[in-house]
């Protein structure tokens, strides 16, 4: 309830945490659509943790949102925004080709500061 109130008030960190509860089905049935939506909103509010979580969703093969290049772009943006996240997406980066990593870097540059 506290996270839901924080998310409703536009707190990106609360949105990210609530999204992870929805994703994992903690406290109720899993709802990946709600999780994805909350993570997108958290990222739009500037949440680097939300960007890493969103990248995680986008890197699961067979997932509806599967797009590892875009996911890596979110990771690149998150690591630039919060240096403490440096290396948070090494596993995803290792699975991408050099061209895909370059495309992710270019896409991340379009996300802004």
GUSEFI-947342 format. One line per 4 residues: number of its first residue (from 1); their letters; for each residue x, y, z of N, C-alpha, C, O. Coordinates in nm, 4 decimals, decimal comma, always signed. Layout:
NUM	a	X:Y:Z:X:Y:Z:X:Y:Z:X:Y:Z; ... $
This chain:
1	xxxx	+0,0828:-0,1195:+0,0000:+0,0000:+0,0000:+0,0000:+0,0872:+0,1259:+0,0000:+0,0565:+0,2237:-0,0681; +0,1959:+0,1220:+0,0770:+0,2845:+0,2381:+0,0824:+0,3488:+0,2621:-0,0542:+0,3560:+0,3758:-0,1007; +0,3953:+0,1546:-0,1181:+0,4553:+0,1696:-0,2500:+0,3529:+0,2194:-0,3520:+0,3850:+0,3017:-0,4377; +0,2316:+0,1699:-0,3425:+0,1262:+0,2134:-0,4352:+0,0983:+0,3622:-0,4182:+0,0789:+0,4333:-0,5169 $
5	xxxx	+0,0959:+0,4103:-0,2930:+0,0744:+0,5537:-0,2698:+0,1912:+0,6354:-0,3253:+0,1707:+0,7388:-0,3890; +0,3137:+0,5882:-0,3005:+0,4306:+0,6584:-0,3533:+0,4308:+0,6617:-0,5047:+0,4624:+0,7643:-0,5650; +0,3952:+0,5489:-0,5669:+0,3893:+0,5419:-0,7127:+0,2825:+0,6372:-0,7661:+0,3040:+0,7054:-0,8664; +0,1677:+0,6416:-0,6989:+0,0593:+0,7302:-0,7422:+0,0992:+0,8774:-0,7312:+0,0461:+0,9622:-0,8029 $
9	xxxx	+0,1927:+0,9069:-0,6414:+0,2392:+1,0450:-0,6243:+0,3582:+1,0770:-0,7145:+0,4147:+1,1861:-0,7066; +0,3966:+0,9814:-0,8008:+0,5019:+1,0077:-0,8977:+0,6427:+0,9810:-0,8495:+0,7381:+1,0377:-0,9027; +0,6572:+0,8957:-0,7498:+0,7904:+0,8605:-0,6991:+0,8464:+0,7447:-0,7820:+0,7960:+0,6326:-0,7751; +0,9515:+0,7729:-0,8609:+1,0089:+0,6723:-0,9499:+1,0626:+0,5511:-0,8765:+1,0499:+0,4387:-0,9250 $
13	xxxx	+1,1229:+0,5724:-0,7595:+1,1758:+0,4596:-0,6812:+1,0622:+0,3702:-0,6340:+1,0743:+0,2477:-0,6384; +0,9530:+0,4288:-0,5892:+0,8375:+0,3504:-0,5458:+0,7781:+0,2738:-0,6634:+0,7375:+0,1585:-0,6490; +0,7733:+0,3383:-0,7795:+0,7222:+0,2702:-0,8995:+0,8084:+0,1490:-0,9333:+0,7569:+0,0423:-0,9667; +0,9389:+0,1666:-0,9244:+1,0297:+0,0561:-0,9560:+1,0100:-0,0596:-0,8590:+1,0008:-0,1750:-0,9011 $
17	xxxx	+1,0036:-0,0304:-0,7323:+0,9856:-0,1369:-0,6320:+0,8506:-0,2063:-0,6472:+0,8414:-0,3287:-0,6380; +0,7462:-0,1273:-0,6705:+0,6133:-0,1845:-0,6908:+0,6121:-0,2709:-0,8167:+0,5515:-0,3781:-0,8177; +0,6777:-0,2256:-0,9213:+0,6847:-0,3031:-1,0451:+0,7492:-0,4393:-1,0207:+0,7044:-0,5402:-1,0753; +0,8528:-0,4421:-0,9400:+0,9204:-0,5691:-0,9129:+0,8289:-0,6637:-0,8346:+0,8341:-0,7851:-0,8544 $
21	xxxx	+0,7456:-0,6090:-0,7462:+0,6487:-0,6927:-0,6753:+0,5480:-0,7515:-0,7740:+0,5147:-0,8698:-0,7667; +0,5002:-0,6685:-0,8657:+0,4087:-0,7175:-0,9686:+0,4757:-0,8231:-1,0563:+0,4152:-0,9251:-1,0895; +0,5989:-0,7979:-1,0928:+0,6699:-0,8902:-1,1807:+0,6882:-1,0265:-1,1143:+0,6696:-1,1303:-1,1777; +0,7245:-1,0253:-0,9873:+0,7502:-1,1499:-0,9152:+0,6255:-1,2118:-0,8536:+0,6308:-1,3238:-0,8029 $
25	xxxx	+0,5135:-1,1403:-0,8575:+0,3904:-1,1935:-0,8002:+0,3916:-1,1933:-0,6486:+0,3272:-1,2775:-0,5861; +0,4626:-1,1015:-0,5895:+0,4689:-1,0922:-0,4434:+0,3524:-1,0067:-0,3956:+0,3379:-0,8916:-0,4367; +0,2699:-1,0634:-0,3092:+0,1542:-0,9927:-0,2573:+0,0300:-1,0096:-0,3432:-0,0743:-0,9516:-0,3130; +0,0395:-1,0865:-0,4477:-0,0734:-1,1082:-0,5373:-0,0268:-1,1814:-0,6616:+0,0870:-1,2275:-0,6693 $
29	xxxx	-0,1143:-1,1914:-0,7567:-0,0797:-1,2596:-0,8815:+0,0226:-1,1766:-0,9594:+0,0193:-1,0535:-0,9572; +0,1116:-1,2449:-1,0269:+0,2099:-1,1756:-1,1111:+0,1367:-1,0989:-1,2210:+0,0404:-1,1488:-1,2792; +0,1826:-0,9791:-1,2483:+0,1217:-0,8961:-1,3515:+0,2337:-0,8263:-1,4296:+0,2672:-0,7114:-1,4006; +0,2916:-0,8957:-1,5291:+0,4031:-0,8358:-1,6024:+0,3650:-0,7095:-1,6799:+0,4498:-0,6229:-1,7013 $
33	xxxx	+0,2408:-0,6979:-1,7216:+0,1987:-0,5773:-1,7933:+0,2041:-0,4566:-1,6995:+0,2541:-0,3506:-1,7371; +0,1528:-0,4729:-1,5782:+0,1592:-0,3642:-1,4805:+0,3041:-0,3328:-1,4459:+0,3405:-0,2162:-1,4306; +0,3862:-0,4354:-1,4336:+0,5280:-0,4147:-1,4026:+0,5955:-0,3345:-1,5133:+0,6658:-0,2372:-1,4860; +0,5742:-0,3750:-1,6371:+0,6366:-0,3067:-1,7505:+0,5913:-0,1615:-1,7575:+0,6726:-0,0716:-1,7794 $
37	xxxx	+0,4631:-0,1388:-1,7391:+0,4079:-0,0037:-1,7443:+0,4669:+0,0843:-1,6350:+0,5051:+0,1985:-1,6604; +0,4741:+0,0310:-1,5133:+0,5320:+0,1078:-1,4028:+0,6796:+0,1380:-1,4273:+0,7264:+0,2480:-1,3977; +0,7524:+0,0413:-1,4808:+0,8939:+0,0643:-1,5074:+0,9138:+0,1708:-1,6141:+1,0035:+0,2542:-1,6026; +0,8316:+0,1687:-1,7169:+0,8414:+0,2733:-1,8199:+0,8168:+0,4110:-1,7595:+0,8869:+0,5070:-1,7915 $
41	xxxx	+0,7181:+0,4200:-1,6731:+0,6882:+0,5475:-1,6087:+0,8019:+0,5898:-1,5156:+0,8384:+0,7073:-1,5107; +0,8575:+0,4933:-1,4418:+0,9692:+0,5238:-1,3524:+1,0884:+0,5781:-1,4317:+1,1533:+0,6739:-1,3897; +1,1159:+0,5170:-1,5453:+1,2266:+0,5636:-1,6292:+1,1971:+0,7039:-1,6810:+1,2863:+0,7887:-1,6846; +1,0741:+0,7285:-1,7206:+1,0399:+0,8615:-1,7713:+1,0556:+0,9675:-1,6625:+1,0725:+1,0856:-1,6925 $
45	xxxx	+1,0501:+0,9252:-1,5363:+1,0707:+1,0172:-1,4246:+1,2173:+1,0238:-1,3822:+1,2521:+1,0962:-1,2890; +1,3030:+0,9479:-1,4511:+1,4459:+0,9560:-1,4248:+1,5026:+0,8503:-1,3329:+1,6104:+0,8704:-1,2769; +1,4344:+0,7380:-1,3150:+1,4813:+0,6334:-1,2248:+1,5808:+0,5393:-1,2930:+1,5413:+0,4594:-1,3778; +1,7095:+0,5476:-1,2570:+1,8066:+0,4557:-1,3161:+1,7815:+0,3104:-1,2755:+1,8024:+0,2194:-1,3558 $
49	xxxx	+1,7369:+0,2880:-1,1519:+1,7059:+0,1508:-1,1098:+1,5911:+0,0939:-1,1924:+1,5901:-0,0247:-1,2256; +1,4948:+0,1790:-1,2252:+1,3851:+0,1359:-1,3109:+1,4338:+0,0992:-1,4498:+1,3827:+0,0059:-1,5117; +1,5334:+0,1733:-1,4988:+1,5890:+0,1448:-1,6307:+1,6587:+0,0091:-1,6327:+1,6465:-0,0659:-1,7294; +1,7318:-0,0222:-1,5260:+1,8000:-0,1526:-1,5190:+1,6968:-0,2644:-1,5113:+1,7121:-0,3677:-1,5766 $
53	xxxx	+1,5918:-0,2444:-1,4321:+1,4868:-0,3458:-1,4213:+1,4147:-0,3634:-1,5548:+1,3840:-0,4757:-1,5948; +1,3881:-0,2533:-1,6229:+1,3232:-0,2602:-1,7537:+1,4124:-0,3341:-1,8530:+1,3640:-0,4145:-1,9327; +1,5408:-0,3071:-1,8481:+1,6354:-0,3782:-1,9347:+1,6315:-0,5278:-1,9068:+1,6395:-0,6091:-1,9989; +1,6193:-0,5634:-1,7805:+1,6092:-0,7046:-1,7447:+1,4882:-0,7703:-1,8079:+1,4969:-0,8823:-1,8584 $
57	xxxx	+1,3751:-0,7011:-1,8053:+1,2546:-0,7557:-1,8681:+1,2738:-0,7701:-2,0185:+1,2279:-0,8671:-2,0787; +1,3419:-0,6732:-2,0784:+1,3568:-0,6720:-2,2232:+1,4629:-0,7699:-2,2724:+1,4759:-0,7917:-2,3929; +1,5375:-0,8282:-2,1815:+1,6441:-0,9198:-2,2226:+1,6074:-1,0666:-2,2064:+1,6906:-1,1541:-2,2305; +1,4845:-1,0945:-2,1663:+1,4399:-1,2326:-2,1497:+1,3839:-1,2829:-2,2827:+1,2792:-1,2378:-2,3291 $
61	xxxx	+1,4554:-1,3760:-2,3419:+1,4145:-1,4295:-2,4716:+1,2772:-1,4957:-2,4602:+1,2493:-1,5681:-2,3646; +1,1935:-1,4700:-2,5583:+1,0583:-1,5248:-2,5579:+0,9582:-1,4344:-2,4874:+0,8373:-1,4554:-2,4975; +1,0078:-1,3346:-2,4165:+0,9240:-1,2377:-2,3479:+0,8587:-1,1479:-2,4531:+0,9201:-1,1182:-2,5556; +0,7394:-1,1061:-2,4294:+0,6679:-1,0180:-2,5218:+0,7498:-0,8926:-2,5526:+0,7470:-0,8429:-2,6652 $
65	xxxx	+0,8226:-0,8415:-2,4529:+0,8975:-0,7165:-2,4669:+1,0424:-0,7404:-2,5085:+1,1242:-0,6490:-2,4983; +1,0759:-0,8590:-2,5545:+1,2138:-0,8933:-2,5865:+1,2720:-0,7964:-2,6890:+1,2274:-0,7902:-2,8036; +1,3707:-0,7222:-2,6458:+1,4429:-0,6295:-2,7322:+1,5745:-0,5974:-2,6615:+1,5866:-0,4927:-2,5979; +1,6725:-0,6862:-2,6721:+1,7949:-0,6686:-2,5943:+1,8741:-0,5425:-2,6291:+1,9435:-0,4886:-2,5429 $
69	xxxx	+1,8655:-0,4951:-2,7512:+1,9378:-0,3715:-2,7865:+1,8753:-0,2529:-2,7131:+1,9470:-0,1710:-2,6556; +1,7445:-0,2434:-2,7148:+1,6786:-0,1349:-2,6427:+1,7005:-0,1513:-2,4923:+1,7215:-0,0530:-2,4212; +1,6957:-0,2753:-2,4440:+1,7240:-0,2992:-2,3034:+1,8633:-0,2520:-2,2653:+1,8821:-0,1897:-2,1608; +1,9607:-0,2816:-2,3503:+2,0975:-0,2369:-2,3233:+2,1058:-0,0853:-2,3261:+2,1826:-0,0263:-2,2501 $
73	xxxx	+2,0284:-0,0217:-2,4121:+2,0261:+0,1248:-2,4152:+1,9778:+0,1812:-2,2816:+2,0326:+0,2793:-2,2314; +1,8740:+0,1181:-2,2242:+1,8279:+0,1613:-2,0923:+1,9386:+0,1428:-1,9884:+1,9562:+0,2276:-1,9010; +2,0128:+0,0327:-1,9976:+2,1231:+0,0087:-1,9047:+2,2321:+0,1136:-1,9193:+2,2825:+0,1660:-1,8199; +2,2679:+0,1439:-2,0420:+2,3714:+0,2451:-2,0667:+2,3278:+0,3780:-2,0058:+2,4063:+0,4447:-1,9384 $
77	xxxx	+2,2038:+0,4157:-2,0296:+2,1519:+0,5401:-1,9730:+2,1568:+0,5357:-1,8201:+2,1971:+0,6330:-1,7563; +2,1161:+0,4234:-1,7617:+2,1153:+0,4100:-1,6157:+2,2554:+0,4236:-1,5581:+2,2747:+0,4911:-1,4570; +2,3531:+0,3601:-1,6216:+2,4902:+0,3662:-1,5714:+2,5480:+0,5066:-1,5860:+2,6297:+0,5485:-1,5040; +2,5070:+0,5793:-1,6886:+2,5522:+0,7179:-1,7038:+2,4866:+0,8078:-1,5996:+2,5472:+0,9036:-1,5516 $
81	xxxx	+2,3633:+0,7762:-1,5655:+2,2879:+0,8560:-1,4695:+2,3344:+0,8296:-1,3267:+2,3435:+0,9221:-1,2460; +2,3638:+0,7043:-1,2957:+2,4066:+0,6653:-1,1613:+2,5304:+0,5768:-1,1719:+2,5182:+0,4568:-1,1964; +2,6485:+0,6338:-1,1538:+2,7718:+0,5565:-1,1672:+2,7795:+0,4348:-1,0728:+2,8576:+0,3429:-1,0975; +2,7003:+0,4337:-0,9666:+2,6982:+0,3184:-0,8761:+2,6434:+0,1934:-0,9461:+2,6651:+0,0817:-0,8990 $
85	xxxx	+2,5740:+0,2114:-1,0557:+2,5179:+0,0991:-1,1309:+2,6158:+0,0449:-1,2344:+2,5827:-0,0473:-1,3090; +2,7354:+0,1015:-1,2390:+2,8342:+0,0579:-1,3369:+2,8526:-0,0934:-1,3302:+2,8794:-0,1483:-1,2234; +2,8386:-0,1596:-1,4425:+2,8507:-0,3045:-1,4496:+2,7198:-0,3787:-1,4271:+2,7169:-0,5017:-1,4309; +2,6112:-0,3050:-1,4038:+2,4822:-0,3678:-1,3743:+2,4296:-0,4518:-1,4900:+2,3460:-0,5399:-1,4702 $
89	xxxx	+2,4781:-0,4248:-1,6093:+2,4248:-0,4938:-1,7263:+2,5323:-0,5696:-1,8028:+2,5195:-0,5922:-1,9231; +2,6369:-0,6082:-1,7336:+2,7458:-0,6803:-1,7996:+2,6980:-0,8104:-1,8640:+2,7441:-0,8463:-1,9723; +2,6072:-0,8802:-1,7990:+2,5569:-1,0066:-1,8528:+2,4840:-0,9833:-1,9845:+2,5026:-1,0576:-2,0808; +2,4017:-0,8804:-1,9879:+2,3299:-0,8476:-2,1111:+2,4278:-0,8044:-2,2192:+2,4162:-0,8480:-2,3338 $
93	xxxx	+2,5231:-0,7203:-2,1850:+2,6206:-0,6716:-2,2820:+2,7004:-0,7863:-2,3423:+2,7320:-0,7842:-2,4613; +2,7327:-0,8851:-2,2621:+2,8133:-0,9981:-2,3096:+2,7394:-1,0805:-2,4150:+2,8027:-1,1476:-2,4965; +2,6075:-1,0759:-2,4140:+2,5289:-1,1536:-2,5108:+2,5049:-1,0790:-2,6410:+2,4506:-1,1362:-2,7355; +2,5443:-0,9522:-2,6477:+2,5207:-0,8715:-2,7671:+2,6439:-0,8674:-2,8554:+2,7569:-0,8800:-2,8083 $
97	xxxx	+2,6200:-0,8497:-2,9830:+2,7308:-0,8323:-3,0764:+2,7869:-0,6912:-3,0592:+2,7249:-0,6060:-2,9955; +2,9033:-0,6681:-3,1160:+2,9636:-0,5350:-3,1118:+2,8713:-0,4332:-3,1785:+2,8558:-0,3214:-3,1294; +2,8108:-0,4717:-3,2892:+2,7186:-0,3815:-3,3601:+2,5958:-0,3511:-3,2744:+2,5488:-0,2374:-3,2718; +2,5440:-0,4517:-3,2046:+2,4272:-0,4299:-3,1178:+2,4620:-0,3374:-3,0010:+2,3824:-0,2512:-2,9640 $
101	xxxx	+2,5810:-0,3554:-2,9433:+2,6234:-0,2674:-2,8334:+2,6386:-0,1241:-2,8828:+2,6018:-0,0300:-2,8125; +2,6924:-0,1069:-3,0028:+2,7065:+0,0275:-3,0605:+2,5686:+0,0900:-3,0847:+2,5487:+0,2088:-3,0595; +2,4746:+0,0100:-3,1333:+2,3385:+0,0594:-3,1559:+2,2737:+0,0999:-3,0234:+2,2018:+0,1996:-3,0170; +2,2992:+0,0227:-2,9182:+2,2453:+0,0548:-2,7862:+2,3040:+0,1857:-2,7347:+2,2321:+0,2677:-2,6776 $
105	xxxx	+2,4335:+0,2058:-2,7543:+2,4979:+0,3304:-2,7124:+2,4361:+0,4494:-2,7853:+2,4091:+0,5531:-2,7247; +2,4142:+0,4337:-2,9144:+2,3557:+0,5413:-2,9939:+2,2132:+0,5702:-2,9479:+2,1747:+0,6865:-2,9352; +2,1358:+0,4672:-2,9234:+1,9991:+0,4862:-2,8751:+1,9987:+0,5535:-2,7392:+1,9177:+0,6427:-2,7142; +2,0885:+0,5115:-2,6512:+2,0955:+0,5704:-2,5173:+2,1275:+0,7199:-2,5238:+2,0793:+0,7977:-2,4415 $
109	xxxx	+2,2076:+0,7590:-2,6204:+2,2422:+0,9001:-2,6357:+2,1184:+0,9844:-2,6659:+2,1135:+1,1027:-2,6324; +2,0193:+0,9231:-2,7288:+1,8968:+0,9965:-2,7620:+1,8047:+1,0123:-2,6407:+1,7075:+1,0876:-2,6467; +1,8342:+0,9422:-2,5310:+1,7510:+0,9505:-2,4104:+1,7732:+1,0811:-2,3352:+1,6933:+1,1172:-2,2488; +1,8803:+1,1517:-2,3668:+1,9080:+1,2773:-2,2984:+2,0010:+1,2565:-2,1813:+2,0517:+1,1464:-2,1600 $
113	x	+2,0236:+1,3620:-2,1055:+2,1206:+1,3547:-1,9954:+2,0832:+1,2585:-1,8862:+2,1570:+1,2440:-1,7887 $
